[in-house]
Amino acid sequence: RAAIPFLLQLKAQGFDEFVYASPFSGFAQIALAAACEAIGAECTVFAERDQNSEATQPHEFSRLAESRGASLELTESLDEADRLALTYADASSRRFKIPLGFDCPEFRTELKNKVAEQWQHLCRELGRAPHRIWLPLGSGTLSGVFREIVPASVELACVDVHVISNQDLRIR
C-alpha cells in the first residue's frame, strides 16, 4: 500500500530502476517487484539462495518477484546481496537502492498514513482497539510504524522471522 506512492516520489526525482537486497524469504522483494510493475519501473533484486533448499535454488518469494518482472541475482548471504546491490545501484544515477524493509523516512511516512487508515477502520469494525496485535519482525520497519500508530496500551507481539540478528538495533 505504501510502496507505490513511495516509488512514485523517487521516480519524480529521476530514478527509474529500484534495487533491493533481500533475505531468501523476504516478502519485500515481491512488494517491490509488484510496485515497479505497476508504475513501469525496472526492478533488480539481489536475494540470497533459499537456505532451506538442498539445491540452493531461489526461494518461492524470489521466484514470485521474478514473475512480476524483477531481474533476479542470487547470492550466498544477505550481506553479499547488500554489497552487490549497493555496487550495482551506485553504477547509475538512475538507480535507487531501497534499504532493507524499505526503512527510510519517506516510505515510513507513507506506511504510517496507510496503517493509520486501516487502524481506524479496524477499531470501528471491532468497536474497540484490540488488546494485542501479532506482527512479523523482519527489519523492524513494520513494528516501528505500528508502535507510532497504536496506543501504548496495545501489546505488539512481534515474531522474529530471523531476517537480521536479534542483536541489531532495528530488532531490539
N, C-alpha and C positions, 0 to 999 in steps of 0.2 A: 504493500500500500504506500509506503514511503519512498521506495526505490525510484519509481518513475519521476515524481516531482524533483527528487534529488538529482537524478541524472540529467533531467531537462535543464536544471540550473547550470550544471557543468557543461552541457552541450552548448548553451548560450555563451559560455566563456571560450568556446572554440575546441573543446575536446570532442572527439568522435569515436574513440576507442577506449573501452574500460577494461582494466586489467585487475585480476584478483588472484591471491594466493589462498588456496583452500585446503583445510584438512580433508582427509579422504571422505568423511561422511558429513561434511558441512553443507547445510541447506542453502546458505547464501549464494553459492555458485549457481544454483538453479534460479533463485530470485534475480540475480544479476543478469543471467542469460535471457530470462523471460522479459525483463525490463528493457534490455538492449534490443531485443527483437521487436518489442512494442514501439520503441522510439526510432528504430532504424539506425542503431549504432552498432559498431563492432564490439565483440566481447572475446577476451582471451583469459582462460583460466589455467593457472598452474596449480595442479592438485596432486597431493601425494597419492600413491597407489593404495588400493584397498588393503588395509592392514590385516583383514580377516580372510584374505584370499590366498590360497597356496600359489596360484598362478600370477600373483601380483598384477591383477587386472584393475582397470578403473572401477571405482565404486559405482553402484547404481545411480547415485546422485550426480556423479561426474558424467555418466552416460546421458542422463536426463539434460544436463546443462548443454552437452554437445548436441543433443537432439533439438535444442532450442536455438542453435546457431553458434554456440561458443566454440572457439578454437581451443582444443584441449592439449595441454602439455603435462605429462605425468612425471612426478618426481619421487624421490625416495623418502622425503620428510617434509613437514610443514616449513621448517627453517630453510631448506633448499628451495621450496616453492616460493617463499617470500623473497629470497635473494634473487632468484631468476626473474620473478615478476617485477621487482624493482629495477633491475638492469634493463629488462625489456621496455618498461614504461619510460625510463629515462632516455631511451634512444630516440624518442619522438615527442615533440611538443604537443602533438595531437592526442597523446595517450595520458590517461589518468589512472593511477594505481589506487584502487579502493582499499582502505585499511581493513584488517580482519574484523568481521562483524559489522562492517560499514561504520565503524566507530569514528566518526568525525562530526564536528558541531552542526554542519548543515543537514546531514542525514538525521542526526538525533533530534533536531528541531522538527523535521518532517514527521519522524516516527512519533515524537511526543504529541503532535497535533492529531495524528491518526489514532493513537492509543487513547487519548483523552476523549475523542468522539465515541469510540467503542466502549470505554469505561462508563460513560454516561448512559449509553444505550443499555448496557448490561445491568447497571444499578436500577434503571427504570423497569426493565423486564423482571428483575428479581424482587423489586420493591424495597431493596436494601443493598448495601455494599456486602460483597462476600467477606467471610472471615479469613479465608486463605485462598491464595492463587498459586498454582503449581506452574513453574516455568522451566524450560531447558536453560542451562547455563553453559554457554559455549565461550563467547568472547566477553560477556558481561554487558554488552550493549543493551539488549532487551531488558534484562533485570534492572539495569541502571535507569532506564527510561520509566519502567513501571514504578520504581521507587519514587521518582519525581511526581508521578501522577496520582497514585493511590494514597489514601490516608495512612498514616503511620500505624494505625490500629489494624490494618490488614497485613496478615503474615504473608510474606513471599517465600514459598517453599521452592527453592531453586535446586534443580537436579543437575549436578555437574556431568556434562556429557564428554568430558575429558578432551576438549579441543586444545587447551593450553594448560600448563602446570598450575596446580592449585596454589602454588606459591606466588604466581603472577598477581600483581596488584589489581588487575581488572577482575579477577575471580574473587579475591579476598574482599 
